[in-house]
């Protein structure tokens, strides 16, 4: 295949990436501690998820529930559940 798009997503390396086909977006987790949402077609940033009290933890894994509305992120010692529509943490 050929490269369709390349862009700078994070200030450090990207640790995890997951596609959300039901919402036409994807989510990336960077080594600087941020989790960002992106438009799947334009690759433009849609926003950054911020956790209460757990910000800037390194996220190593991302998983999206099949409805496309819930994201689960995993770091060293913490699993967080996110409401992607509200862009907020709903469980830790």
C-alpha positions, 0 to 999 in steps of 0.5 A, a space after each residue: 500500500 501507499 501512505 495516505 496521510 502523515 501528521 504530528 499527533 503528539 509531542 512524544 511517541 504514540 503508545 496506543 491507537 484504536 479506530 472507532 468505525 461507528 463514530 468515524 474517528 480514532 483515538 491515540 495515546 501519547 508518551 507525554 500523557 495525553 489521549 486525543 480523538 481524531 476525525 478518521 477522514 480528515 485526521 484533524 484533532 477533535 479534542 483531548 481527554 482529561 482525567 480527574 487526578 490521573 492526568 499525564 499518566 502514560 497510557 499503554 492500551 486503548 479499547 473501544 466498546 462496539 457501540 463506539 461511545 465508551 473508551 477504556 484506557 490502561 496505564 501502569 496501575 489504572 484502568 479508566 472508562 471514558 464517555 467519548 460523547 461527553 469527553 469525560 471519565 466515567 469510572 476509574 
